[in-house]
Amino acid sequence: MNIRFDEHGTLCVVEVDGEFVGDSVDPFRRACMDRIDSGVRDLIIDLSTTTLVDSSALETMLDLADATSKRRGRCMLASPDDSIRSVLAVTRLHEHLEVHEAVENAARTIR
């Protein structure tokens, strides 16, 4: 998995490329939490090039949603493919995580 961060003030877009699973999840979580601790309030996790997520990735996304919420921010998912949408639906996480069609759509909801 490759991760790219694009920071815009208190907003950070995180592009996750490849399989978001296993050993790659902890470094991702730490890098995102470091940014949140340094002042990022809103995260958009761009899943447009993510091919697979596992339970640890799902747990991490929930943790990041909690962390941003505590700082009056939001954690949003953008551009998940049909298989990831299916996982979110089966686990009912789509009820707890904001999911947007594209990064631009998510960014427009931030005030």
N, CA and C atoms as an extended XYZ file, in Angstrom:
333
Properties=species:S:1:pos:R:3:atomname:S:1:resname:S:1:resid:I:1 pbc="F F F"
N         0.842       -1.176        0.000 N   MET     1
C         0.000        0.000        0.000 CA  MET     1
C         0.887        1.238        0.000 C   MET     1
N         0.500        2.201       -0.795 N   ASN     2
C         1.157        3.506       -0.806 CA  ASN     2
C         0.170        4.540       -0.279 C   ASN     2
N         0.688        5.496        0.481 N   ILE     3
C        -0.135        6.550        1.060 CA  ILE     3
C         0.431        7.890        0.615 C   ILE     3
N        -0.472        8.781        0.229 N   ARG     4
C        -0.054       10.141       -0.123 CA  ARG     4
C        -0.943       11.107        0.640 C   ARG     4
N        -0.315       12.077        1.296 N   PHE     5
C        -1.036       13.079        2.067 CA  PHE     5
C        -0.995       14.404        1.320 C   PHE     5
N        -2.136       15.057        1.240 N   ASP     6
C        -2.245       16.366        0.603 CA  ASP     6
C        -2.962       17.274        1.594 C   ASP     6
N        -2.188       18.120        2.277 N   GLU     7
C        -2.747       18.955        3.336 CA  GLU     7
C        -3.115       20.337        2.815 C   GLU     7
N        -4.276       20.794        3.291 N   HIS     8
C        -4.798       22.120        2.954 CA  HIS     8
C        -5.284       22.756        4.250 C   HIS     8
N        -4.385       23.348        5.002 N   GLY     9
C        -4.760       23.920        6.292 CA  GLY     9
C        -5.201       22.824        7.254 C   GLY     9
N        -6.462       22.909        7.696 N   THR    10
C        -6.971       21.923        8.648 CA  THR    10
C        -7.611       20.720        7.964 C   THR    10
N        -7.528       20.664        6.632 N   LEU    11
C        -8.043       19.536        5.859 CA  LEU    11
C        -6.873       18.729        5.297 C   LEU    11
N        -6.990       17.418        5.404 N   CYS    12
C        -5.975       16.542        4.820 CA  CYS    12
C        -6.670       15.472        3.984 C   CYS    12
N        -6.272       15.375        2.721 N   VAL    13
C        -6.756       14.315        1.842 CA  VAL    13
C        -5.692       13.224        1.857 C   VAL    13
N        -6.129       12.011        2.178 N   VAL    14
C        -5.215       10.881        2.289 CA  VAL    14
C        -5.573        9.887        1.192 C   VAL    14
N        -4.680        9.712        0.234 N   GLU    15
C        -4.904        8.774       -0.857 CA  GLU    15
C        -4.277        7.432       -0.490 C   GLU    15
N        -5.112        6.396       -0.503 N   VAL    16
C        -4.661        5.040       -0.169 CA  VAL    16
C        -4.649        4.232       -1.459 C   VAL    16
N        -3.463        3.844       -1.899 N   ASP    17
C        -3.296        3.127       -3.159 CA  ASP    17
C        -2.910        1.682       -2.881 C   ASP    17
N        -3.726        0.746       -3.365 N   GLY    18
C        -3.418       -0.670       -3.193 CA  GLY    18
C        -4.262       -1.312       -2.115 C   GLY    18
N        -3.704       -2.344       -1.504 N   GLU    19
C        -4.420       -3.095       -0.474 CA  GLU    19
C        -4.219       -2.451        0.898 C   GLU    19
N        -5.329       -2.071        1.514 N   PHE    20
C        -5.339       -1.433        2.826 CA  PHE    20
C        -5.606       -2.531        3.854 C   PHE    20
N        -4.561       -3.296        4.159 N   VAL    21
C        -4.710       -4.493        4.986 CA  VAL    21
C        -3.473       -4.709        5.860 C   VAL    21
N        -3.650       -5.543        6.873 N   GLY    22
C        -2.546       -6.086        7.661 CA  GLY    22
C        -1.553       -5.093        8.200 C   GLY    22
N        -0.285       -5.345        7.914 N   ASP    23
C         0.813       -4.565        8.475 CA  ASP    23
C         0.825       -3.102        8.031 C   ASP    23
N         0.154       -2.783        6.948 N   SER    24
C         0.163       -1.401        6.463 CA  SER    24
C        -0.789       -0.501        7.242 C   SER    24
N        -1.685       -1.089        8.009 N   VAL    25
C        -2.715       -0.303        8.692 CA  VAL    25
C        -2.134        0.527        9.839 C   VAL    25
N        -1.251       -0.047       10.646 N   ASP    26
C        -0.698        0.690       11.789 CA  ASP    26
C         0.087        1.935       11.370 C   ASP    26
N         0.983        1.843       10.399 N   PRO    27
C         1.679        3.065        9.972 CA  PRO    27
C         0.707        4.123        9.427 C   PRO    27
N        -0.335        3.678        8.742 N   PHE    28
C        -1.358        4.601        8.240 CA  PHE    28
C        -2.021        5.322        9.406 C   PHE    28
N        -2.451        4.547       10.416 N   ARG    29
C        -3.132        5.122       11.586 CA  ARG    29
C        -2.220        6.139       12.283 C   ARG    29
N        -0.960        5.759       12.504 N   ARG    30
C        -0.030        6.662       13.183 CA  ARG    30
C         0.188        7.955       12.390 C   ARG    30
N         0.351        7.834       11.088 N   ALA    31
C         0.578        9.018       10.255 CA  ALA    31
C        -0.639        9.947       10.283 C   ALA    31
N        -1.823        9.377       10.232 N   CYS    32
C        -3.043       10.197       10.293 CA  CYS    32
C        -3.194       10.841       11.664 C   CYS    32
N        -2.951       10.076       12.725 N   MET    33
C        -3.071       10.621       14.084 CA  MET    33
C        -2.037       11.719       14.323 C   MET    33
N        -0.841       11.572       13.777 N   ASP    34
C         0.169       12.626       13.889 CA  ASP    34
C        -0.350       13.917       13.267 C   ASP    34
N        -0.998       13.810       12.126 N   ARG    35
C        -1.539       14.994       11.465 CA  ARG    35
C        -2.690       15.592       12.272 C   ARG    35
N        -3.543       14.744       12.809 N   ILE    36
C        -4.650       15.230       13.640 CA  ILE    36
C        -4.092       15.927       14.884 C   ILE    36
N        -3.102       15.332       15.512 N   ASP    37
C        -2.486       15.922       16.707 CA  ASP    37
C        -1.799       17.247       16.394 C   ASP    37
N        -1.375       17.437       15.139 N   SER    38
C        -0.700       18.685       14.778 CA  SER    38
C        -1.649       19.730       14.195 C   SER    38
N        -2.967       19.471       14.246 N   GLY    39
C        -3.916       20.509       13.862 CA  GLY    39
C        -4.856       20.199       12.720 C   GLY    39
N        -4.676       19.084       12.050 N   VAL    40
C        -5.638       18.714       11.007 CA  VAL    40
C        -6.951       18.364       11.687 C   VAL    40
N        -8.037       18.922       11.199 N   ARG    41
C        -9.348       18.689       11.798 CA  ARG    41
C       -10.195       17.735       10.967 C   ARG    41
N       -10.087       17.847        9.659 N   ASP    42
C       -10.906       17.040        8.754 CA  ASP    42
C       -10.021       16.160        7.883 C   ASP    42
N       -10.424       14.889        7.751 N   LEU    43
C        -9.723       13.941        6.885 CA  LEU    43
C       -10.669       13.461        5.799 C   LEU    43
N       -10.163       13.399        4.595 N   ILE    44
C       -10.868       12.723        3.507 CA  ILE    44
C        -9.970       11.579        3.076 C   ILE    44
N       -10.459       10.366        3.249 N   ILE    45
C        -9.685        9.187        2.852 CA  ILE    45
C       -10.135        8.809        1.450 C   ILE    45
N        -9.251        9.039        0.491 N   ASP    46
C        -9.532        8.773       -0.921 CA  ASP    46
C        -9.267        7.305       -1.218 C   ASP    46
N       -10.332        6.563       -1.479 N   LEU    47
C       -10.239        5.131       -1.738 CA  LEU    47
C       -10.334        4.794       -3.227 C   LEU    47
N       -10.168        5.782       -4.081 N   SER    48
C       -10.364        5.566       -5.521 CA  SER    48
C        -9.385        4.545       -6.107 C   SER    48
N        -8.215        4.399       -5.496 N   THR    49
C        -7.246        3.418       -6.000 CA  THR    49
C        -6.969        2.320       -4.966 C   THR    49
N        -7.871        2.179       -4.008 N   THR    50
C        -7.753        1.125       -2.999 CA  THR    50
C        -8.421       -0.129       -3.541 C   THR    50
N        -7.731       -1.240       -3.480 N   THR    51
C        -8.246       -2.472       -4.070 CA  THR    51
C        -8.860       -3.423       -3.055 C   THR    51
N        -8.514       -3.265       -1.766 N   LEU    52
C        -8.995       -4.192       -0.748 CA  LEU    52
C        -8.867       -3.545        0.620 C   LEU    52
N        -9.860       -3.774        1.487 N   VAL    53
C        -9.769       -3.362        2.884 CA  VAL    53
C       -10.068       -4.573        3.757 C   VAL    53
N        -9.420       -4.627        4.923 N   ASP    54
C        -9.719       -5.708        5.856 CA  ASP    54
C       -10.303       -5.114        7.137 C   ASP    54
N       -10.557       -5.976        8.114 N   SER    55
C       -11.200       -5.521        9.348 CA  SER    55
C       -10.355       -4.506       10.100 C   SER    55
N        -9.038       -4.643       10.059 N   SER    56
C        -8.192       -3.668       10.757 CA  SER    56
C        -8.256       -2.294       10.075 C   SER    56
N        -8.387       -2.274        8.767 N   ALA    57
C        -8.548       -0.999        8.056 CA  ALA    57
C        -9.888       -0.356        8.413 C   ALA    57
N       -10.932       -1.166        8.479 N   LEU    58
C       -12.251       -0.644        8.850 CA  LEU    58
C       -12.222       -0.077       10.270 C   LEU    58
N       -11.583       -0.798       11.176 N   GLU    59
C       -11.465       -0.334       12.560 CA  GLU    59
C       -10.695        0.980       12.620 C   GLU    59
N        -9.640        1.087       11.835 N   THR    60
C        -8.848        2.315       11.795 CA  THR    60
C        -9.672        3.484       11.290 C   THR    60
N       -10.478        3.267       10.266 N   MET    61
C       -11.312        4.358        9.759 CA  MET    61
C       -12.308        4.822       10.818 C   MET    61
N       -12.864        3.880       11.588 N   LEU    62
C       -13.761        4.254       12.691 CA  LEU    62
C       -13.004        5.030       13.766 C   LEU    62
N       -11.805        4.585       14.099 N   ASP    63
C       -10.985        5.289       15.092 CA  ASP    63
C       -10.680        6.715       14.641 C   ASP    63
N       -10.362        6.881       13.369 N   LEU    64
C       -10.068        8.222       12.850 CA  LEU    64
C       -11.316        9.098       12.853 C   LEU    64
N       -12.465        8.497       12.592 N   ALA    65
C       -13.723        9.250       12.659 CA  ALA    65
C       -13.961        9.739       14.092 C   ALA    65
N       -13.697        8.890       15.069 N   ASP    66
C       -13.835        9.296       16.475 CA  ASP    66
C       -12.842       10.392       16.829 C   ASP    66
N       -11.601       10.242       16.393 N   ALA    67
C       -10.558       11.220       16.715 CA  ALA    67
C       -10.874       12.592       16.110 C   ALA    67
N       -11.332       12.617       14.868 N   THR    68
C       -11.654       13.903       14.250 CA  THR    68
C       -12.908       14.499       14.881 C   THR    68
N       -13.858       13.665       15.214 N   SER    69
C       -15.091       14.144       15.851 CA  SER    69
C       -14.800       14.819       17.191 C   SER    69
N       -13.880       14.260       17.949 N   LYS    70
C       -13.504       14.849       19.239 CA  LYS    70
C       -12.892       16.230       19.067 C   LYS    70
N       -12.385       16.510       17.878 N   ARG    71
C       -11.789       17.817       17.592 CA  ARG    71
C       -12.714       18.671       16.733 C   ARG    71
N       -13.998       18.308       16.742 N   ARG    72
C       -15.044       19.000       15.981 CA  ARG    72
C       -14.797       18.973       14.482 C   ARG    72
N       -14.184       17.886       14.034 N   GLY    73
C       -13.935       17.696       12.617 CA  GLY    73
C       -14.651       16.461       12.115 C   GLY    73
N       -14.273       16.029       10.919 N   ARG    74
C       -14.919       14.877       10.301 CA  ARG    74
C       -13.892       14.033        9.565 C   ARG    74
N       -14.207       12.753        9.468 N   CYS    75
C       -13.430       11.829        8.660 CA  CYS    75
C       -14.395       11.255        7.631 C   CYS    75
N       -14.067       11.458        6.361 N   MET    76
C       -14.953       11.031        5.287 CA  MET    76
C       -14.217       10.088        4.345 C   MET    76
N       -14.957        9.176        3.768 N   LEU    77
C       -14.416        8.275        2.758 CA  LEU    77
C       -14.875        8.782        1.404 C   LEU    77
N       -13.995        8.714        0.427 N   ALA    78
C       -14.339        9.170       -0.914 CA  ALA    78
C       -13.981        8.109       -1.947 C   ALA    78
N       -14.843        7.946       -2.903 N   SER    79
C       -14.617        7.125       -4.087 CA  SER    79
C       -14.355        5.640       -3.839 C   SER    79
N       -15.062        5.022       -2.895 N   PRO    80
C       -14.849        3.579       -2.738 CA  PRO    80
C       -15.434        2.832       -3.936 C   PRO    80
N       -14.787        1.740       -4.338 N   ASP    81
C       -15.339        0.953       -5.442 CA  ASP    81
C       -16.499        0.096       -4.919 C   ASP    81
N       -17.132       -0.640       -5.820 N   ASP    82
C       -18.316       -1.417       -5.444 CA  ASP    82
C       -18.018       -2.473       -4.383 C   ASP    82
N       -16.844       -3.092       -4.438 N   SER    83
C       -16.527       -4.127       -3.441 CA  SER    83
C       -16.355       -3.515       -2.052 C   SER    83
N       -15.738       -2.354       -1.972 N   ILE    84
C       -15.573       -1.690       -0.675 CA  ILE    84
C       -16.925       -1.178       -0.187 C   ILE    84
N       -17.744       -0.646       -1.088 N   ARG    85
C       -19.101       -0.231       -0.696 CA  ARG    85
C       -19.884       -1.409       -0.135 C   ARG    85
N       -19.711       -2.572       -0.732 N   SER    86
C       -20.393       -3.771       -0.271 CA  SER    86
C       -19.947       -4.139        1.147 C   SER    86
N       -18.645       -4.083        1.398 N   VAL    87
C       -18.123       -4.365        2.738 CA  VAL    87
C       -18.702       -3.367        3.744 C   VAL    87
N       -18.737       -2.097        3.375 N   LEU    88
C       -19.291       -1.081        4.266 CA  LEU    88
C       -20.769       -1.344        4.551 C   LEU    88
N       -21.504       -1.797        3.547 N   ALA    89
C       -22.927       -2.087        3.729 CA  ALA    89
C       -23.142       -3.323        4.596 C   ALA    89
N       -22.409       -4.399        4.307 N   VAL    90
C       -22.558       -5.650        5.059 CA  VAL    90
C       -22.228       -5.433        6.540 C   VAL    90
N       -21.215       -4.640        6.814 N   THR    91
C       -20.799       -4.380        8.195 CA  THR    91
C       -21.584       -3.231        8.829 C   THR    91
N       -22.422       -2.600        8.014 N   ARG    92
C       -23.229       -1.434        8.418 CA  ARG    92
C       -22.378       -0.228        8.810 C   ARG    92
N       -21.145       -0.220        8.388 N   LEU    93
C       -20.276        0.910        8.698 CA  LEU    93
C       -20.647        2.142        7.887 C   LEU    93
N       -21.375        1.950        6.795 N   HIS    94
C       -21.835        3.110        6.024 CA  HIS    94
C       -22.781        3.972        6.858 C   HIS    94
N       -23.301        3.413        7.955 N   GLU    95
C       -24.159        4.179        8.868 CA  GLU    95
C       -23.330        5.023        9.834 C   GLU    95
N       -22.045        4.720        9.979 N   HIS    96
C       -21.186        5.409       10.928 CA  HIS    96
C       -20.088        6.234       10.267 C   HIS    96
N       -19.831        5.973        9.004 N   LEU    97
C       -18.804        6.696        8.266 CA  LEU    97
C       -19.452        7.444        7.111 C   LEU    97
N       -19.022        8.674        6.907 N   GLU    98
C       -19.523        9.442        5.764 CA  GLU    98
C       -18.863        8.918        4.498 C   GLU    98
N       -19.665        8.601        3.511 N   VAL    99
C       -19.140        8.092        2.246 CA  VAL    99
C       -19.599        9.028        1.135 C   VAL    99
N       -18.648        9.479        0.319 N   HIS   100
C       -18.938       10.399       -0.781 CA  HIS   100
C       -18.463        9.792       -2.096 C   HIS   100
N       -19.091       10.211       -3.168 N   GLU   101
C       -18.752        9.721       -4.502 CA  GLU   101
C       -17.352       10.123       -4.943 C   GLU   101
N       -16.898       11.286       -4.494 N   ALA   102
C       -15.589       11.792       -4.926 CA  ALA   102
C       -15.006       12.699       -3.849 C   ALA   102
N       -13.704       12.907       -3.900 N   VAL   103
C       -13.030       13.796       -2.959 CA  VAL   103
C       -13.640       15.188       -3.018 C   VAL   103
N       -13.911       15.668       -4.213 N   GLU   104
C       -14.466       17.004       -4.382 CA  GLU   104
C       -15.817       17.143       -3.679 C   GLU   104
N       -16.646       16.113       -3.756 N   ASN   105
C       -17.952       16.131       -3.084 CA  ASN   105
C       -17.764       16.221       -1.572 C   ASN   105
N       -16.844       15.435       -1.043 N   ALA   106
C       -16.571       15.467        0.399 CA  ALA   106
C       -16.049       16.839        0.816 C   ALA   106
N       -15.129       17.374        0.047 N   ALA   107
C       -14.533       18.672        0.378 CA  ALA   107
C       -15.583       19.775        0.395 C   ALA   107
N       -16.563       19.707       -0.481 N   ARG   108
C       -17.616       20.732       -0.523 CA  ARG   108
C       -18.483       20.752        0.738 C   ARG   108
N       -18.496       19.650        1.489 N   THR   109
C       -19.338       19.594        2.678 CA  THR   109
C       -18.662       20.198        3.909 C   THR   109
N       -17.395       20.529        3.793 N   ILE   110
C       -16.648       21.085        4.930 CA  ILE   110
C       -16.852       22.588        4.973 C   ILE   110
N       -17.115       23.057        6.162 N   ARG   111
C       -17.334       24.522        6.331 CA  ARG   111
C       -16.230       25.122        7.134 C   ARG   111
